[in-house]
Amino acid sequence: MKSDTKDLTLLGNQNNKYVYDYDPSILETFENQHKDNDYFVKFNVPEFTSLCPITGQPDFATIYISYMPDVRMVESKSLKLYLFSFRNHGGFHEDCVNLIMKDLIELMDPKYIEVWGKFTPRGGISIDPYCNYGKPGTVYEEMAKQRLFQHDMYPERVDNR
């Protein structure tokens, strides 16, 4: 996992190497230029795919990643290539979402992060796992508890799946 802007190898590189097996080492970071501010960065990933670990059938989802950076931020092209690496990963929906969050925590050590997967139905049912994390011993830890407890209290109308 890279750490300095000068060490970014993917941004601007026209020779992308797509990895088809789960690989968190693709992720790169850069320094947060606004460490004195609390703010959210949100990624919407409408074309996420992985494989069912039992049947090998493809699973499709929109993944939402929202985080409050501390010192380091994830570089978006590396995130895109990392998420692409799930294409042949055999993992249940819940596993994929938690794995993404844990990899990003290890990479960035954010103040707060949440990852929500909205998977398209298979067998007549959709699964939408949500996980979050707040840095221990900070107000963000309490924020994570509150957001988790209130998560999806007013779910959106699902008419597009």
MDAnalysis code that builds the backbone (N, CA, C; Angstrom):
import MDAnalysis as mda
import numpy as np

u = mda.Universe.empty(483, n_residues=161, atom_resindex=np.repeat(np.arange(161), 3), trajectory=True)
u.add_TopologyAttr("name", ["N", "CA", "C"] * 161)
u.add_TopologyAttr("resid", np.arange(1, 162))
u.add_TopologyAttr("resname", ["MET", "LYS", "SER", "ASP", "THR", "LYS", "ASP", "LEU", "THR", "LEU", "LEU", "GLY", "ASN", "GLN", "ASN", "ASN", "LYS", "TYR", "VAL", "TYR", "ASP", "TYR", "ASP", "PRO", "SER", "ILE", "LEU", "GLU", "THR", "PHE", "GLU", "ASN", "GLN", "HIS", "LYS", "ASP", "ASN", "ASP", "TYR", "PHE", "VAL", "LYS", "PHE", "ASN", "VAL", "PRO", "GLU", "PHE", "THR", "SER", "LEU", "CYS", "PRO", "ILE", "THR", "GLY", "GLN", "PRO", "ASP", "PHE", "ALA", "THR", "ILE", "TYR", "ILE", "SER", "TYR", "MET", "PRO", "ASP", "VAL", "ARG", "MET", "VAL", "GLU", "SER", "LYS", "SER", "LEU", "LYS", "LEU", "TYR", "LEU", "PHE", "SER", "PHE", "ARG", "ASN", "HIS", "GLY", "GLY", "PHE", "HIS", "GLU", "ASP", "CYS", "VAL", "ASN", "LEU", "ILE", "MET", "LYS", "ASP", "LEU", "ILE", "GLU", "LEU", "MET", "ASP", "PRO", "LYS", "TYR", "ILE", "GLU", "VAL", "TRP", "GLY", "LYS", "PHE", "THR", "PRO", "ARG", "GLY", "GLY", "ILE", "SER", "ILE", "ASP", "PRO", "TYR", "CYS", "ASN", "TYR", "GLY", "LYS", "PRO", "GLY", "THR", "VAL", "TYR", "GLU", "GLU", "MET", "ALA", "LYS", "GLN", "ARG", "LEU", "PHE", "GLN", "HIS", "ASP", "MET", "TYR", "PRO", "GLU", "ARG", "VAL", "ASP", "ASN", "ARG"])
u.atoms.positions = np.array([
    [0.836, -1.170, 0.000],
    [0.000, 0.000, 0.000],
    [0.887, 1.240, 0.000],
    [0.758, 2.035, -1.005],
    [1.590, 3.228, -1.186],
    [1.107, 4.352, -0.278],
    [1.988, 5.382, -0.035],
    [1.576, 6.416, 0.899],
    [1.805, 7.857, 0.465],
    [2.762, 8.180, -0.372],
    [3.014, 9.558, -0.748],
    [2.504, 9.856, -2.143],
    [2.092, 11.116, -2.390],
    [1.597, 11.512, -3.709],
    [2.622, 11.196, -4.779],
    [3.884, 11.464, -4.507],
    [4.921, 11.178, -5.494],
    [5.057, 9.684, -5.760],
    [4.533, 8.863, -4.847],
    [4.596, 7.413, -5.004],
    [3.362, 6.827, -5.687],
    [2.392, 7.674, -6.050],
    [1.210, 7.163, -6.737],
    [1.630, 6.617, -8.093],
    [1.293, 5.367, -8.349],
    [1.725, 4.726, -9.592],
    [0.600, 4.546, -10.591],
    [-0.640, 4.655, -10.150],
    [-1.776, 4.356, -11.022],
    [-2.402, 5.591, -11.647],
    [-2.493, 6.672, -10.886],
    [-3.114, 7.892, -11.371],
    [-2.313, 8.439, -12.554],
    [-2.970, 8.593, -13.689],
    [-2.305, 9.091, -14.887],
    [-1.603, 8.026, -15.707],
    [-1.529, 6.820, -15.182],
    [-0.874, 5.726, -15.897],
    [-1.841, 5.167, -16.942],
    [-1.439, 5.159, -18.190],
    [-2.295, 4.671, -19.279],
    [-2.174, 3.168, -19.487],
    [-1.252, 2.522, -18.789],
    [-1.034, 1.083, -18.948],
    [-1.603, 0.325, -17.754],
    [-2.921, 0.414, -17.576],
    [-3.560, -0.245, -16.445],
    [-3.418, -1.753, -16.539],
    [-3.096, -2.343, -15.417],
    [-3.059, -3.793, -15.325],
    [-4.245, -4.196, -14.452],
    [-5.225, -4.843, -15.052],
    [-6.401, -5.262, -14.300],
    [-6.123, -6.593, -13.632],
    [-6.356, -6.631, -12.332],
    [-6.165, -7.844, -11.548],
    [-7.533, -8.461, -11.329],
    [-7.668, -9.742, -11.620],
    [-8.963, -10.409, -11.552],
    [-9.158, -11.214, -10.274],
    [-8.213, -11.164, -9.370],
    [-8.342, -11.831, -8.084],
    [-8.101, -10.809, -6.987],
    [-8.884, -10.913, -5.919],
    [-8.846, -9.975, -4.805],
    [-7.407, -9.608, -4.428],
    [-7.129, -8.295, -4.394],
    [-5.773, -7.840, -4.120],
    [-5.772, -6.448, -3.481],
    [-5.710, -6.359, -2.128],
    [-5.702, -5.050, -1.470],
    [-4.398, -4.278, -1.651],
    [-3.350, -4.943, -2.147],
    [-2.080, -4.228, -2.331],
    [-2.157, -3.192, -3.452],
    [-3.219, -3.220, -4.238],
    [-3.427, -2.239, -5.310],
    [-3.683, -0.842, -4.739],
    [-4.263, -0.774, -3.546],
    [-4.688, 0.499, -2.961],
    [-3.518, 1.441, -2.701],
    [-3.727, 2.717, -3.029],
    [-2.735, 3.756, -2.781],
    [-3.395, 4.920, -2.035],
    [-2.590, 5.675, -1.319],
    [-3.106, 6.824, -0.564],
    [-2.317, 8.081, -0.892],
    [-2.907, 9.190, -0.455],
    [-2.220, 10.473, -0.505],
    [-2.614, 11.247, 0.751],
    [-1.892, 12.322, 1.038],
    [-2.125, 13.081, 2.260],
    [-3.370, 13.946, 2.146],
    [-4.167, 13.936, 3.204],
    [-5.348, 14.796, 3.311],
    [-4.873, 16.244, 3.482],
    [-5.278, 17.103, 2.582],
    [-4.871, 18.511, 2.632],
    [-5.727, 19.342, 3.587],
    [-6.769, 18.728, 4.168],
    [-7.691, 19.464, 5.045],
    [-7.926, 18.693, 6.340],
    [-6.841, 18.305, 6.989],
    [-6.926, 17.511, 8.220],
    [-7.675, 18.242, 9.341],
    [-7.733, 19.565, 9.262],
    [-8.396, 20.342, 10.312],
    [-9.914, 20.354, 10.148],
    [-10.426, 19.848, 9.038],
    [-11.874, 19.811, 8.787],
    [-12.417, 18.390, 8.944],
    [-13.632, 18.305, 9.463],
    [-14.383, 17.051, 9.394],
    [-15.239, 17.130, 8.148],
    [-15.098, 16.175, 7.259],
    [-15.907, 16.143, 6.049],
    [-15.981, 14.719, 5.531],
    [-17.011, 14.457, 4.752],
    [-17.205, 13.132, 4.161],
    [-16.685, 13.108, 2.732],
    [-16.132, 11.967, 2.355],
    [-15.827, 11.632, 0.973],
    [-16.684, 10.411, 0.662],
    [-17.436, 10.479, -0.439],
    [-18.330, 9.364, -0.771],
    [-18.022, 8.850, -2.168],
    [-17.917, 7.536, -2.269],
    [-17.745, 6.860, -3.553],
    [-18.991, 6.038, -3.828],
    [-19.517, 6.145, -5.025],
    [-20.651, 5.334, -5.475],
    [-20.125, 4.418, -6.568],
    [-20.269, 3.133, -6.379],
    [-19.699, 2.144, -7.293],
    [-20.839, 1.280, -7.845],
    [-21.462, 1.684, -8.958],
    [-22.658, 0.994, -9.451],
    [-22.395, -0.295, -10.230],
    [-21.136, -0.646, -10.451],
    [-20.837, -1.825, -11.272],
    [-19.960, -2.840, -10.546],
    [-20.148, -3.001, -9.237],
    [-19.370, -3.959, -8.456],
    [-19.831, -5.375, -8.774],
    [-18.871, -6.275, -8.924],
    [-19.203, -7.693, -9.123],
    [-18.286, -8.565, -8.276],
    [-18.836, -9.671, -7.836],
    [-18.096, -10.716, -7.144],
    [-18.765, -12.036, -7.501],
    [-18.286, -13.116, -6.921],
    [-18.867, -14.425, -7.212],
    [-19.430, -15.059, -5.950],
    [-20.538, -15.762, -6.101],
    [-21.073, -16.552, -4.995],
    [-20.057, -17.646, -4.674],
    [-19.665, -17.792, -3.398],
    [-18.636, -18.780, -3.065],
    [-19.136, -20.230, -3.183],
    [-20.429, -20.422, -3.274],
    [-20.984, -21.775, -3.365],
    [-21.269, -22.156, -4.813],
    [-21.973, -21.296, -5.530],
    [-22.402, -21.630, -6.891],
    [-21.458, -21.117, -7.968],
    [-20.644, -20.105, -7.624],
    [-19.768, -19.489, -8.617],
    [-20.491, -18.515, -9.532],
    [-21.790, -18.295, -9.293],
    [-22.547, -17.351, -10.111],
    [-22.166, -15.917, -9.742],
    [-22.245, -15.014, -10.718],
    [-21.878, -13.623, -10.435],
    [-22.927, -12.915, -9.582],
    [-22.447, -12.045, -8.731],
    [-23.296, -11.162, -7.933],
    [-22.973, -9.738, -8.339],
    [-23.996, -8.913, -8.454],
    [-23.851, -7.523, -8.886],
    [-24.380, -6.613, -7.800],
    [-23.706, -5.475, -7.607],
    [-24.129, -4.552, -6.557],
    [-23.699, -3.134, -6.882],
    [-24.366, -2.213, -6.191],
    [-23.846, -0.859, -6.056],
    [-23.257, -0.797, -4.657],
    [-22.007, -0.388, -4.577],
    [-21.327, -0.245, -3.296],
    [-21.201, 1.247, -3.003],
    [-21.588, 1.629, -1.796],
    [-21.437, 3.011, -1.332],
    [-20.383, 3.021, -0.229],
    [-19.361, 3.826, -0.407],
    [-18.301, 3.985, 0.591],
    [-18.286, 5.452, 0.995],
    [-18.500, 5.728, 2.276],
    [-18.423, 7.090, 2.803],
    [-17.428, 7.084, 3.954],
    [-16.515, 8.049, 3.947],
    [-15.564, 8.098, 5.050],
    [-15.177, 9.527, 5.375],
    [-14.726, 9.695, 6.606],
    [-14.175, 10.964, 7.071],
    [-12.678, 10.754, 7.211],
    [-11.893, 11.364, 6.327],
    [-10.448, 11.120, 6.370],
    [-9.794, 11.747, 7.594],
    [-8.683, 11.138, 7.967],
    [-7.821, 11.736, 8.983],
    [-6.570, 12.231, 8.259],
    [-5.480, 11.507, 8.320],
    [-4.238, 11.950, 7.693],
    [-4.137, 11.486, 6.238],
    [-4.598, 10.277, 5.950],
    [-4.461, 9.682, 4.622],
    [-5.820, 9.543, 3.949],
    [-5.810, 9.614, 2.610],
    [-7.017, 9.429, 1.805],
    [-6.723, 8.377, 0.743],
    [-7.757, 7.650, 0.325],
    [-7.561, 6.644, -0.717],
    [-7.597, 7.326, -2.083],
    [-6.689, 6.943, -2.958],
    [-6.651, 7.470, -4.325],
    [-7.716, 6.722, -5.128],
    [-8.569, 7.445, -5.841],
    [-9.771, 6.857, -6.439],
    [-9.495, 5.843, -7.547],
    [-8.475, 6.042, -8.345],
    [-8.195, 5.061, -9.404],
    [-7.733, 3.742, -8.790],
    [-6.927, 3.807, -7.755],
    [-6.498, 2.573, -7.091],
    [-7.695, 1.878, -6.448],
    [-8.642, 2.666, -5.916],
    [-9.852, 2.090, -5.341],
    [-10.665, 1.376, -6.419],
    [-10.778, 2.002, -7.584],
    [-11.520, 1.390, -8.700],
    [-10.890, 0.057, -9.099],
    [-9.572, 0.030, -9.229],
    [-8.889, -1.204, -9.621],
    [-8.964, -2.263, -8.523],
    [-8.902, -1.825, -7.263],
    [-9.065, -2.741, -6.124],
    [-10.449, -3.379, -6.145],
    [-11.487, -2.557, -6.338],
    [-12.848, -3.097, -6.361],
    [-13.046, -4.026, -7.559],
    [-12.389, -3.719, -8.666],
    [-12.433, -4.598, -9.833],
    [-11.832, -5.962, -9.503],
    [-10.863, -5.993, -8.595],
    [-10.200, -7.257, -8.255],
    [-11.135, -8.241, -7.549],
    [-12.319, -7.796, -7.154],
    [-13.313, -8.701, -6.554],
    [-14.040, -9.528, -7.608],
    [-13.822, -9.231, -8.884],
    [-14.556, -9.861, -9.978],
    [-14.567, -11.390, -9.875],
    [-13.467, -12.001, -9.474],
    [-13.404, -13.458, -9.343],
    [-13.321, -13.899, -7.887],
    [-13.595, -12.977, -6.972],
    [-13.546, -13.302, -5.538],
    [-14.830, -14.016, -5.130],
    [-14.679, -15.178, -4.554],
    [-15.833, -15.907, -4.039],
    [-16.107, -15.494, -2.614],
    [-17.097, -14.659, -2.430],
    [-17.423, -14.189, -1.085],
    [-18.891, -13.840, -0.976],
    [-19.489, -14.175, 0.147],
    [-20.865, -13.762, 0.396],
    [-20.921, -12.241, 0.422],
    [-22.094, -11.688, 0.200],
    [-22.265, -10.233, 0.145],
    [-21.715, -9.567, 1.408],
    [-22.072, -10.135, 2.551],
    [-21.652, -9.557, 3.833],
    [-20.132, -9.565, 3.965],
    [-19.514, -10.641, 3.480],
    [-18.060, -10.760, 3.530],
    [-17.399, -9.681, 2.680],
    [-17.891, -9.486, 1.471],
    [-17.299, -8.485, 0.569],
    [-17.352, -7.095, 1.181],
    [-18.494, -6.718, 1.714],
    [-18.669, -5.370, 2.270],
    [-17.760, -5.161, 3.485],
    [-17.706, -6.142, 4.374],
    [-16.840, -6.022, 5.550],
    [-15.367, -6.039, 5.170],
    [-14.995, -6.839, 4.186],
    [-13.610, -6.901, 3.730],
    [-13.168, -5.564, 3.140],
    [-14.030, -4.949, 2.340],
    [-13.724, -3.629, 1.773],
    [-13.488, -2.621, 2.896],
    [-14.390, -2.608, 3.882],
    [-14.236, -1.654, 4.978],
    [-12.943, -1.903, 5.747],
    [-12.657, -3.149, 6.084],
    [-11.457, -3.453, 6.868],
    [-10.177, -3.109, 6.105],
    [-10.159, -3.369, 4.793],
    [-8.985, -3.011, 3.995],
    [-8.775, -1.496, 3.984],
    [-9.865, -0.733, 3.877],
    [-9.744, 0.730, 3.856],
    [-9.360, 1.285, 5.217],
    [-9.810, 0.655, 6.287],
    [-9.378, 1.071, 7.629],
    [-7.879, 0.848, 7.780],
    [-7.409, -0.320, 7.370],
    [-5.980, -0.620, 7.458],
    [-5.154, 0.348, 6.605],
    [-5.678, 0.680, 5.445],
    [-4.977, 1.567, 4.524],
    [-4.882, 2.999, 5.034],
    [-6.012, 3.547, 5.471],
    [-6.091, 4.993, 5.750],
    [-6.158, 5.369, 7.220],
    [-6.650, 4.475, 8.078],
    [-6.937, 4.813, 9.470],
    [-7.846, 6.045, 9.533],
    [-9.039, 5.954, 8.905],
    [-9.936, 7.118, 8.866],
    [-10.571, 7.392, 10.227],
    [-11.110, 8.596, 10.365],
    [-11.870, 8.926, 11.573],
    [-13.132, 8.070, 11.634],
    [-13.778, 7.943, 10.470],
    [-15.040, 7.218, 10.385],
    [-15.165, 6.660, 8.967],
    [-15.806, 5.485, 8.844],
    [-16.073, 4.920, 7.523],
    [-17.319, 4.036, 7.599],
    [-18.058, 4.021, 6.482],
    [-19.172, 3.086, 6.342],
    [-19.195, 2.574, 4.911],
    [-19.586, 1.323, 4.782],
    [-19.686, 0.685, 3.479],
    [-21.031, -0.021, 3.423],
    [-21.747, 0.239, 2.334],
    [-23.088, -0.310, 2.158],
    [-23.145, -0.942, 0.779],
    [-23.509, -2.211, 0.730],
    [-23.667, -2.905, -0.544],
    [-25.128, -3.143, -0.836],
    [-25.558, -2.729, -2.005],
    [-26.944, -2.978, -2.427],
    [-26.877, -3.932, -3.619],
    [-27.068, -5.206, -3.319],
    [-26.918, -6.261, -4.312],
    [-28.228, -6.512, -5.039],
    [-28.117, -6.817, -6.323],
    [-29.312, -7.157, -7.096],
    [-29.800, -8.534, -6.661],
    [-31.094, -8.771, -6.793],
    [-31.653, -10.036, -6.309],
    [-31.176, -11.244, -7.106],
    [-31.051, -12.334, -6.385],
    [-30.899, -13.648, -6.991],
    [-31.832, -14.550, -6.216],
    [-32.594, -15.344, -6.924],
    [-33.562, -16.206, -6.257],
    [-34.680, -15.435, -5.602],
    [-34.945, -14.225, -6.099],
    [-36.066, -13.441, -5.599],
    [-35.791, -12.648, -4.340],
    [-34.529, -12.540, -3.916],
    [-34.221, -11.780, -2.700],
    [-32.940, -10.969, -2.913],
    [-32.963, -9.734, -2.427],
    [-31.742, -8.928, -2.468],
    [-31.182, -8.837, -1.053],
    [-29.890, -8.666, -0.979],
    [-29.196, -8.556, 0.313],
    [-28.412, -7.252, 0.282],
    [-28.597, -6.419, 1.319],
    [-27.972, -5.101, 1.373],
    [-27.177, -4.924, 2.668],
    [-26.005, -5.553, 2.795],
    [-25.238, -5.428, 4.037],
    [-24.642, -4.035, 4.218],
    [-24.583, -3.612, 5.478],
    [-24.046, -2.311, 5.863],
    [-23.102, -2.537, 7.036],
    [-21.949, -1.889, 7.001],
    [-21.041, -1.937, 8.148],
    [-20.405, -0.563, 8.312],
    [-19.974, -0.269, 9.523],
    [-19.312, 1.007, 9.755],
    [-18.306, 0.883, 10.878],
    [-17.527, 1.951, 11.060],
    [-16.447, 1.973, 12.042],
    [-16.150, 3.423, 12.391],
    [-15.952, 3.672, 13.691],
    [-15.465, 4.964, 14.163],
    [-14.203, 4.740, 14.966],
    [-13.231, 5.601, 14.781],
    [-11.939, 5.431, 15.453],
    [-12.147, 5.323, 16.972],
    [-11.646, 4.244, 17.587],
    [-11.840, 4.028, 19.025],
    [-11.312, 5.183, 19.877],
    [-12.062, 5.480, 20.931],
    [-11.655, 6.515, 21.864],
    [-11.907, 7.930, 21.386],
    [-12.686, 8.063, 20.285],
    [-12.999, 9.393, 19.749],
    [-14.516, 9.551, 19.639],
    [-14.957, 10.764, 19.316],
    [-16.387, 10.999, 19.106],
    [-16.906, 10.188, 17.916],
    [-16.008, 9.798, 17.020],
    [-16.413, 9.043, 15.835],
    [-16.829, 7.611, 16.186],
    [-16.307, 7.095, 17.298],
    [-16.730, 5.779, 17.771],
    [-18.205, 5.823, 18.169],
    [-18.599, 6.864, 18.894],
    [-20.007, 7.032, 19.278],
    [-20.867, 7.305, 18.047],
    [-20.349, 8.094, 17.122],
    [-21.060, 8.377, 15.876],
    [-21.360, 7.078, 15.126],
    [-20.385, 6.180, 15.082],
    [-20.575, 4.897, 14.393],
    [-21.695, 4.089, 15.046],
    [-21.726, 4.073, 16.374],
    [-22.797, 3.348, 17.074],
    [-24.155, 3.931, 16.716],
    [-24.264, 5.248, 16.773],
    [-25.544, 5.895, 16.489],
    [-25.988, 5.651, 15.046],
    [-25.068, 5.790, 14.104],
    [-25.425, 5.572, 12.691],
    [-25.816, 4.117, 12.450],
    [-25.141, 3.188, 13.111],
    [-25.491, 1.778, 12.955],
    [-26.879, 1.503, 13.530],
    [-27.149, 2.023, 14.721],
    [-28.446, 1.792, 15.355],
    [-29.590, 2.416, 14.557],
    [-29.321, 3.519, 13.876],
    [-30.371, 4.198, 13.128],
    [-30.347, 3.874, 11.638],
    [-29.416, 3.022, 11.247],
    [-29.279, 2.677, 9.838],
    [-30.563, 2.067, 9.283],
    [-30.991, 2.588, 8.187],
    [-32.118, 2.037, 7.427],
    [-33.430, 2.028, 8.220],
    [-33.588, 2.964, 9.158],
    [-34.859, 3.064, 9.874],
    [-35.977, 3.488, 8.937],
    [-35.616, 4.215, 7.913],
    [-36.578, 4.661, 6.921],
    [-36.075, 4.221, 5.540],
    [-36.168, 2.927, 5.254],
    [-35.593, 2.429, 3.992],
    [-36.266, 3.040, 2.775],
    [-35.459, 3.184, 1.725],
    [-35.986, 3.728, 0.485],
    [-36.897, 2.703, -0.174],
    [-37.772, 3.204, -1.015],
    [-38.642, 2.330, -1.792],
    [-37.787, 1.663, -2.875],
    [-37.786, 0.365, -2.902],
    [-36.987, -0.358, -3.886],
    [-37.882, -0.760, -5.031],
    [-37.707, -0.056, -6.162],
    [-38.512, -0.393, -7.329],
    [-37.658, -0.534, -8.578],
    [-36.349, -0.552, -8.384],
    [-35.456, -0.634, -9.528],
    [-34.685, -1.950, -9.583],
    [-35.071, -2.928, -8.768],
    [-34.368, -4.207, -8.798],
    [-35.362, -5.341, -8.875],
])
